[in-house]
């Protein structure tokens, strides 16, 4: 036995039939879809052209907006004026406890590069440059690159690399 269609189903068919009879509805939807498509392509084309001709354009615009921002010293802390000397103490760090004091014989050059060097001591790796203070070596006075691994002159010793 078949059930009879309800009034709701008949009402839906009538609405669909009315919409199908109105040719304007399809044209409006087509026009809106074409407008969205055209604007999207135009926006994408403009952004791509600007980025290609001037790669830093959007970065400059962003930075220009940041520079104009007023900083509230109450919420971020006070900022110092250029050129003023402010003595700020270093943050406390935990002290490293070694079983014995380091001596120059405990160090080996790992590598020397661009005015900096890596030194190895038992259980530690040091990245140093001229002026660095290293326990057991004192102040680093000079760093020289060479074929044999480099030379590091300190207050207490001169370390020489081993040719490989």
N, C-alpha and C positions, 0 to 999 in steps of 0.2 A: 504494500500500500504506500502510495506516495503522499508526502506531506505537502500541504498547500504553501505557496510562497507567502512570506510575511509582508506586512506593509513597509517595513524597513527596507527590505530588498527591493521592492518596487520603487520606493523613493530614491534609492541609490541609482537605479537604472534611469530614472527620469532626469536626475541631475547630470549623469554622464551623457545622456542624450542631448540635454540642453547645451552642455559645453561643446559637444561635438558639432552642433549646429552653428556655433559662434566661431567664425573663422578668425576673428580678431584675437582670440585667446592665444592661438599658436603663434601669431605674428609678434605679440607682446613678449612671449617667452623667448622666441628666437632673437628678437631685438635685444633683450636684456642679456642673453647668453653671448651674443656677438659683442655687446658693449663691454662686458666683463673680460672677454677674451682680448679685445683690442686694448683695453687699458692695461691688462697684465703684460701683454707683449710690449707695449710702449714703456711701461715702468722698467721692465727687465732690460730693454734696449738702452734706455737712458742711463741706468746704473752701470751697465756693462761698458758703455761708451765712456762715461766719466772715469771709471776705474782703469780703463785701458789707457786713456790719454793722460791722466794725472793720478798715478797709483796712490799718492798720499793725501788725496783730497778729503776723504772721509775721516782719516786720522786727524788732519788739521782741524776739521770742523769739530770733532770730539774734544780735542785738546783746547781749542778756543773757548768752548763752553765750560770746561773745567777751570780754566784760569780766571774766569769771571765769577766763580763761586766764592762767596764770602765764607771764611772759616770762622766759626764761633769758638773763641778761645775757652769758653766755659765748658763746652762739651768735648773738645779735643785736647785741652791743655794749652798753656801759653806757648807762643812761638817766639823764638829769639830774633832780634833784629840782625841783619847782615853785618858782619864785622865785629859783633860784640863777643867778647871772650866769656865763655861760661865754663866753669870748672865743674865737671860732673865726674863723680867717682865711679870707677868701674864696678860692674855688677859682681857680687861675690860668687865665686865658683868653688865647687868642692876641690879640696887639695888631693892630689894624687900621691899616694904613699908607695914608695918603692922600697924593696928589701934592702937596697944599699944605694949610696950616691953613685951617679954615673961618672965615668971617666972618659977621656978622649978615645981610649982603646975600645970602648963599648960601641962606637959609632962606625957605620959603613955607609958609603955613598950608594944610593940606589939609582938615582938619575939626576942629571943637571939639565935644565932647560930654561931659556929666556930669562936669565937673572934669578932664577929660583932653583931650589934643589930639594930632593927627598932624601932624608937620612933615616937609617934604620938603627935602632938600639934594641936591646932585649925587651921584647913585648910591646914596642912602640914604633910608630912611623911618624917622622917629623917633616913637615913642609916648611922650609925656611927661605928667607931672602935676606939681603944685606940689611943689617940692623936688628935682626931677630935675636932674642936671648934664648939660649939653649942650655939647660942644666948640664954641667960637666964640660961644656965647650966655651961658655961665655957668649959674648956678642959676636955675631957673624960679621966679618970685616970685608970679605970679598968672595965672589963666586965666579969661577972661570970655567967655561966649557972647553973640552979638548977631546981628542980621539980616545984617550984612555979612561974616559968616564968623568973627567973634570977634577977641579981642585977647589977646596973650600978653605979659606983662611979664617981662623977664629982667634980670639984672645988667648986661648990656651993651647991650640994645636993647629996644624995644617993637615987636612984630610985629602988624600989623593985617591982617585978611583983606580980600580983594577982593570986592565985591558981585557976585553972579552974575546 
